[in-house]
Amino acid sequence: MIETVIRKRIEILVDSALVRRVTDAIDKAQITGWTVLPVTSGSGRDGRWREERVMGTDKSLVLTISSIEKAEVLVEVLAPMLNSHGLLLTMWDVEVIRGERF
């Protein structure tokens, strides 16, 4: 049977203009990998929204998986931006194969 280990999956919804700041924070937390996905529309507390490249408000989803310890460091590094820049950060436990990679 293949063994799995528990890691944290972290998703951060961010204005695309701020993706570099988020990925720099991931690097600072010494998390080894991340993926950036485009987000074209959604709905939230302020209602529906659509991607708007002209206004610079298009959004991206930054995804990473890490150990619990590194996830805690990342949250601490990003904490000041959560309110000031309206980031949405979600985190939950996932099972991964080859846990040493995360």
DOLOMI-920987 format. One record per residue: residue number from 1; residue in three letters; x, y, z of N, C-alpha, C, CB in turn. Coordinates in steps of 0.1 Angstrom, whole numbers, plus 5000, padded with zeros to 4 digits. Atoms other than C-alpha are relative to their C-alpha. Glycine has a CB too. Example, Ala and Ser with C-alpha at 12.3 -4.5 7.8 and 13.67 -1.06 7.14 Angstrom:
BEGIN
+-------+------+------+------+------+------+------+------+------+------+------+------+------+------+
| kolfi | keba |   nX |   nY |   nZ |  caX |  caY |  caZ |   cX |   cY |   cZ |  cbX |  cbY |  cbZ |
+-------+------+------+------+------+------+------+------+------+------+------+------+------+------+
|     1 |  Ala | 5009 | 4988 | 5000 | 5123 | 4955 | 5078 | 5009 | 5012 | 5000 | 4990 | 5000 | 5012 |
|     2 |  Ser | 4991 | 4989 | 5000 | 5137 | 4989 | 5071 | 4992 | 5011 | 5008 | 5004 | 5005 | 4986 |
+-------+------+------+------+------+------+------+------+------+------+------+------+------+------+
//
This chain:
BEGIN
+-------+------+------+------+------+------+------+------+------+------+------+------+------+------+
| kolfi | keba |   nX |   nY |   nZ |  caX |  caY |  caZ |   cX |   cY |   cZ |  cbX |  cbY |  cbZ |
+-------+------+------+------+------+------+------+------+------+------+------+------+------+------+
|     1 |  Met | 5008 | 4988 | 5000 | 5000 | 5000 | 5000 | 5009 | 5012 | 5000 | 4990 | 5000 | 5012 |
|     2 |  Ile | 4992 | 4987 | 5001 | 5013 | 5035 | 4991 | 4996 | 5008 | 5012 | 4996 | 5007 | 4987 |
|     3 |  Glu | 5002 | 4992 | 4989 | 5018 | 5057 | 5021 | 4998 | 5015 | 4996 | 5012 | 4999 | 5010 |
|     4 |  Thr | 5002 | 4985 | 5002 | 5005 | 5093 | 5022 | 5003 | 5007 | 5013 | 4985 | 5002 | 4996 |
|     5 |  Val | 4998 | 4992 | 4988 | 5013 | 5121 | 5045 | 4991 | 5013 | 4999 | 5015 | 5005 | 5001 |
|     6 |  Ile | 5009 | 4988 | 4999 | 4993 | 5152 | 5056 | 5009 | 5012 | 4997 | 4993 | 5001 | 5013 |
|     7 |  Arg | 4994 | 4987 | 5003 | 5003 | 5186 | 5041 | 4989 | 5010 | 5000 | 5008 | 4999 | 4987 |
|     8 |  Lys | 5010 | 4989 | 5001 | 4986 | 5220 | 5039 | 4999 | 5004 | 4985 | 5004 | 5011 | 5009 |
|     9 |  Arg | 5003 | 4995 | 5013 | 4970 | 5230 | 5006 | 4996 | 5015 | 5002 | 4990 | 4992 | 4991 |
|    10 |  Ile | 5003 | 4986 | 4998 | 4970 | 5268 | 5004 | 4996 | 5006 | 4987 | 5012 | 5008 | 5006 |
|    11 |  Glu | 5005 | 4992 | 5012 | 4950 | 5289 | 4979 | 4999 | 5014 | 5004 | 4987 | 4994 | 4994 |
|    12 |  Ile | 5000 | 4986 | 4997 | 4954 | 5326 | 4977 | 4994 | 5007 | 4988 | 5014 | 5006 | 5003 |
|    13 |  Leu | 5006 | 4992 | 5010 | 4930 | 5347 | 4956 | 5005 | 5015 | 5001 | 4984 | 5000 | 5001 |
|    14 |  Val | 4993 | 4987 | 4999 | 4948 | 5380 | 4947 | 4998 | 5007 | 4987 | 5015 | 4997 | 5003 |
|    15 |  Asp | 5000 | 4992 | 5012 | 4947 | 5408 | 4922 | 5013 | 4996 | 4993 | 5000 | 5016 | 5003 |
|    16 |  Ser | 4989 | 5005 | 5008 | 4970 | 5397 | 4894 | 5013 | 5009 | 5002 | 4997 | 4999 | 4986 |
|    17 |  Ala | 4989 | 4991 | 4999 | 4992 | 5428 | 4899 | 5008 | 4997 | 5013 | 4995 | 5014 | 5001 |
|    18 |  Leu | 4994 | 5004 | 4987 | 5001 | 5414 | 4934 | 5006 | 4986 | 5000 | 4991 | 5003 | 5011 |
|    19 |  Val | 4996 | 5014 | 5000 | 5010 | 5379 | 4924 | 5015 | 4999 | 5003 | 4998 | 4993 | 4986 |
|    20 |  Arg | 4985 | 5001 | 4997 | 5048 | 5386 | 4925 | 5002 | 5001 | 5015 | 5007 | 5011 | 4993 |
|    21 |  Arg | 4998 | 4998 | 4986 | 5045 | 5398 | 4961 | 4996 | 4987 | 5008 | 4991 | 5012 | 5006 |
|    22 |  Val | 5004 | 5012 | 4994 | 5026 | 5366 | 4970 | 5010 | 4989 | 4998 | 4986 | 4995 | 4995 |
|    23 |  Thr | 4990 | 5010 | 5003 | 5051 | 5343 | 4953 | 5013 | 5003 | 5007 | 5002 | 4998 | 4985 |
|    24 |  Asp | 4988 | 4996 | 4993 | 5079 | 5362 | 4969 | 4999 | 4995 | 5015 | 5003 | 5015 | 5000 |
|    25 |  Ala | 5002 | 5004 | 4986 | 5063 | 5355 | 5003 | 5000 | 4984 | 5001 | 4985 | 5004 | 5005 |
|    26 |  Ile | 4999 | 5014 | 5000 | 5060 | 5318 | 4994 | 5015 | 4996 | 5000 | 4993 | 4994 | 4987 |
|    27 |  Asp | 4986 | 5002 | 5000 | 5097 | 5318 | 4986 | 5006 | 5003 | 5013 | 5007 | 5008 | 4989 |
|    28 |  Lys | 4995 | 4996 | 4986 | 5104 | 5336 | 5019 | 4997 | 4989 | 5010 | 4995 | 5013 | 5004 |
|    29 |  Ala | 5004 | 5011 | 4991 | 5086 | 5308 | 5037 | 5007 | 4987 | 4997 | 4984 | 4998 | 5000 |
|    30 |  Gln | 4992 | 5012 | 5005 | 5109 | 5283 | 5019 | 4991 | 4989 | 4996 | 5009 | 4995 | 5011 |
|    31 |  Ile | 5009 | 5009 | 5007 | 5080 | 5266 | 5002 | 5005 | 4998 | 4986 | 4985 | 5004 | 5000 |
|    32 |  Thr | 4992 | 5002 | 5012 | 5095 | 5250 | 4971 | 4992 | 5001 | 4987 | 5006 | 4986 | 5000 |
|    33 |  Gly | 5007 | 4999 | 5012 | 5067 | 5253 | 4946 | 4987 | 5007 | 5001 | 4998 | 4986 | 4994 |
|    34 |  Trp | 5013 | 4993 | 5001 | 5036 | 5272 | 4935 | 4995 | 5000 | 4986 | 5001 | 5014 | 5006 |
|    35 |  Thr | 5007 | 5000 | 5013 | 5012 | 5275 | 4906 | 4991 | 5013 | 5000 | 4992 | 4987 | 4996 |
|    36 |  Val | 5009 | 4989 | 5001 | 4994 | 5306 | 4894 | 4990 | 4997 | 4989 | 5008 | 5013 | 4996 |
|    37 |  Leu | 5011 | 5003 | 5009 | 4960 | 5302 | 4877 | 4992 | 5013 | 4998 | 4991 | 4988 | 5005 |
|    38 |  Pro | 5009 | 4988 | 5002 | 4939 | 5329 | 4860 | 4986 | 4998 | 5005 | 5000 | 5003 | 4985 |
|    39 |  Val | 5014 | 5000 | 4995 | 4905 | 5337 | 4875 | 4992 | 5010 | 4992 | 4999 | 5002 | 5015 |
|    40 |  Thr | 5007 | 4991 | 5009 | 4879 | 5351 | 4851 | 4988 | 5007 | 5006 | 4996 | 4993 | 4988 |
|    41 |  Ser | 5012 | 4994 | 4994 | 4849 | 5358 | 4874 | 4997 | 4994 | 5013 | 4988 | 5000 | 4990 |
|    42 |  Gly | 5003 | 5006 | 4987 | 4834 | 5352 | 4907 | 4989 | 5009 | 5007 | 5012 | 4999 | 5009 |
|    43 |  Ser | 5010 | 4992 | 4992 | 4810 | 5365 | 4934 | 5005 | 4999 | 5015 | 4986 | 4994 | 4998 |
|    44 |  Gly | 4996 | 5000 | 4986 | 4817 | 5375 | 4970 | 4991 | 5010 | 5007 | 5014 | 5004 | 5001 |
|    45 |  Arg | 5007 | 4991 | 4992 | 4806 | 5398 | 4997 | 4995 | 5013 | 4993 | 5009 | 5004 | 5012 |
|    46 |  Asp | 5004 | 4988 | 5008 | 4805 | 5428 | 4973 | 4993 | 4997 | 4987 | 5013 | 5008 | 4997 |
|    47 |  Gly | 5008 | 5004 | 5011 | 4786 | 5408 | 4947 | 5009 | 4994 | 4989 | 4993 | 5013 | 4994 |
|    48 |  Arg | 4993 | 5006 | 5012 | 4796 | 5395 | 4912 | 5010 | 5009 | 4995 | 4990 | 4997 | 4989 |
|    49 |  Trp | 4990 | 4993 | 5006 | 4827 | 5405 | 4895 | 5005 | 4992 | 4988 | 5012 | 5004 | 5009 |
|    50 |  Arg | 4994 | 5006 | 5012 | 4844 | 5398 | 4861 | 5014 | 5005 | 4999 | 4992 | 5003 | 4988 |
|    51 |  Glu | 4986 | 4995 | 5003 | 4880 | 5400 | 4850 | 5000 | 5013 | 4993 | 5007 | 4989 | 4992 |
|    52 |  Glu | 5000 | 4987 | 5007 | 4889 | 5435 | 4840 | 5015 | 5004 | 4999 | 4993 | 5011 | 5009 |
|    53 |  Arg | 4986 | 4997 | 5002 | 4924 | 5438 | 4825 | 5002 | 5015 | 4998 | 5005 | 4992 | 4988 |
|    54 |  Val | 4998 | 4986 | 5003 | 4919 | 5474 | 4814 | 5001 | 5008 | 5013 | 4988 | 5006 | 4992 |
|    55 |  Met | 4999 | 4993 | 4987 | 4913 | 5485 | 4850 | 5010 | 4994 | 5009 | 4986 | 4999 | 5007 |
|    56 |  Gly | 4990 | 5006 | 4991 | 4940 | 5462 | 4864 | 4995 | 4993 | 5012 | 5009 | 5011 | 5004 |
|    57 |  Thr | 5006 | 5007 | 4988 | 4916 | 5443 | 4887 | 4998 | 4985 | 4997 | 4987 | 5007 | 5003 |
|    58 |  Asp | 5002 | 5014 | 5002 | 4919 | 5409 | 4871 | 5007 | 4992 | 5011 | 5007 | 4996 | 4986 |
|    59 |  Lys | 4996 | 5007 | 4989 | 4925 | 5382 | 4896 | 5007 | 4987 | 4996 | 4988 | 4996 | 5009 |
|    60 |  Ser | 4993 | 5013 | 5001 | 4947 | 5351 | 4900 | 4999 | 4992 | 5012 | 5015 | 5002 | 4996 |
|    61 |  Leu | 5000 | 5009 | 4989 | 4947 | 5321 | 4922 | 5014 | 4994 | 5001 | 4989 | 4989 | 4999 |
|    62 |  Val | 4986 | 5006 | 4997 | 4981 | 5311 | 4937 | 4998 | 4988 | 5009 | 5009 | 5011 | 5006 |
|    63 |  Leu | 5002 | 5013 | 4993 | 4982 | 5275 | 4948 | 5014 | 4995 | 5004 | 4993 | 4990 | 4991 |
|    64 |  Thr | 4987 | 5007 | 4995 | 5009 | 5258 | 4969 | 4996 | 4989 | 5010 | 5010 | 5011 | 5006 |
|    65 |  Ile | 5001 | 5010 | 4990 | 5013 | 5228 | 4991 | 5013 | 4999 | 5008 | 4997 | 4986 | 4993 |
|    66 |  Ser | 4988 | 5000 | 4991 | 5036 | 5227 | 5021 | 4998 | 4993 | 5013 | 5004 | 5015 | 5003 |
|    67 |  Ser | 5001 | 5005 | 4987 | 5043 | 5214 | 5055 | 4992 | 5009 | 5009 | 5014 | 4997 | 5006 |
|    68 |  Ile | 5008 | 4992 | 4991 | 5023 | 5227 | 5084 | 5009 | 5012 | 5005 | 4995 | 4992 | 5012 |
|    69 |  Glu | 4991 | 4990 | 4995 | 5053 | 5246 | 5097 | 5002 | 5012 | 4990 | 5013 | 4994 | 5004 |
|    70 |  Lys | 4998 | 4990 | 5011 | 5060 | 5264 | 5064 | 4987 | 5007 | 4997 | 5006 | 4993 | 4988 |
|    71 |  Ala | 5013 | 4994 | 5002 | 5023 | 5271 | 5060 | 4998 | 5011 | 5010 | 4988 | 4990 | 5000 |
|    72 |  Glu | 5001 | 4990 | 4989 | 5023 | 5289 | 5093 | 5009 | 5012 | 4998 | 5003 | 4994 | 5014 |
|    73 |  Val | 4991 | 4989 | 5004 | 5053 | 5310 | 5082 | 4994 | 5008 | 4989 | 5014 | 4995 | 4996 |
|    74 |  Leu | 5006 | 4993 | 5011 | 5036 | 5319 | 5050 | 4988 | 5009 | 5005 | 4995 | 4990 | 4989 |
|    75 |  Val | 5011 | 4993 | 4995 | 5004 | 5330 | 5068 | 5005 | 5013 | 5008 | 4991 | 4992 | 5009 |
|    76 |  Glu | 4994 | 4989 | 4992 | 5025 | 5352 | 5091 | 5006 | 5011 | 4991 | 5011 | 4995 | 5010 |
|    77 |  Val | 4994 | 4990 | 5009 | 5044 | 5368 | 5062 | 4989 | 5007 | 4992 | 5009 | 4993 | 4990 |
|    78 |  Leu | 5011 | 4993 | 5007 | 5011 | 5375 | 5043 | 4990 | 5007 | 5008 | 4993 | 4989 | 4992 |
|    79 |  Ala | 5010 | 4994 | 4991 | 4991 | 5386 | 5073 | 4997 | 5015 | 4998 | 5004 | 4998 | 5015 |
|    80 |  Pro | 5003 | 4985 | 5002 | 4996 | 5424 | 5067 | 4993 | 5003 | 4987 | 5013 | 5007 | 5000 |
|    81 |  Met | 5007 | 4998 | 5013 | 4983 | 5420 | 5031 | 4986 | 4995 | 5000 | 5008 | 4993 | 4989 |
|    82 |  Leu | 5013 | 5006 | 5000 | 4952 | 5400 | 5040 | 4989 | 5011 | 5000 | 4998 | 4991 | 5012 |
|    83 |  Asn | 5010 | 4990 | 5000 | 4932 | 5431 | 5049 | 5003 | 5012 | 4991 | 4999 | 5005 | 5014 |
|    84 |  Ser | 4996 | 4988 | 5008 | 4952 | 5459 | 5032 | 4998 | 4998 | 4985 | 5014 | 5004 | 5003 |
|    85 |  His | 5001 | 5003 | 5014 | 4950 | 5442 | 4998 | 4988 | 4991 | 4997 | 5013 | 4995 | 4995 |
|    86 |  Gly | 5012 | 5008 | 5003 | 4919 | 5421 | 5002 | 5003 | 4986 | 4995 | 4991 | 5006 | 4991 |
|    87 |  Leu | 4997 | 5014 | 5004 | 4936 | 5387 | 4998 | 4990 | 4990 | 5006 | 5014 | 4996 | 5003 |
|    88 |  Leu | 5007 | 5011 | 4994 | 4915 | 5356 | 5003 | 5009 | 4988 | 5001 | 4987 | 4997 | 4991 |
|    89 |  Leu | 4991 | 5011 | 4998 | 4936 | 5328 | 5018 | 4992 | 4989 | 5006 | 5012 | 5004 | 5009 |
|    90 |  Thr | 5006 | 5012 | 4994 | 4922 | 5293 | 5024 | 5011 | 4990 | 5001 | 4988 | 4995 | 4991 |
|    91 |  Met | 4990 | 5010 | 4997 | 4941 | 5264 | 5038 | 4993 | 4988 | 5006 | 5011 | 5005 | 5009 |
|    92 |  Trp | 5006 | 5012 | 4994 | 4932 | 5228 | 5045 | 5010 | 4988 | 4999 | 4987 | 4997 | 4994 |
|    93 |  Asp | 4992 | 5012 | 5000 | 4947 | 5194 | 5051 | 4997 | 4992 | 4988 | 4998 | 4992 | 5013 |
|    94 |  Val | 5001 | 5009 | 5011 | 4954 | 5172 | 5021 | 5010 | 4988 | 5002 | 5003 | 5007 | 4987 |
|    95 |  Glu | 4991 | 5011 | 5000 | 4970 | 5138 | 5017 | 5008 | 5000 | 4987 | 4993 | 4986 | 5002 |
|    96 |  Val | 4992 | 5000 | 5012 | 4999 | 5136 | 4994 | 5009 | 4988 | 5000 | 5009 | 5013 | 4999 |
|    97 |  Ile | 4990 | 5010 | 5002 | 5022 | 5109 | 4980 | 5013 | 5007 | 4998 | 4996 | 4990 | 4988 |
|    98 |  Arg | 4987 | 4994 | 5001 | 5059 | 5116 | 4981 | 5001 | 5013 | 5008 | 5004 | 5003 | 4986 |
|    99 |  Gly | 5001 | 4988 | 4991 | 5055 | 5140 | 5011 | 5013 | 5008 | 5001 | 4996 | 4995 | 5013 |
|   100 |  Glu | 4987 | 4993 | 4999 | 5092 | 5148 | 5011 | 5002 | 5011 | 4990 | 5012 | 4990 | 4998 |
|   101 |  Arg | 5000 | 4989 | 5011 | 5086 | 5170 | 4980 | 4994 | 5013 | 5005 | 4994 | 4995 | 4988 |
|   102 |  Phe | 5008 | 4988 | 4996 | 5064 | 5194 | 5000 | 5005 | 5004 | 5014 | 4986 | 4997 | 5001 |
+-------+------+------+------+------+------+------+------+------+------+------+------+------+------+
//
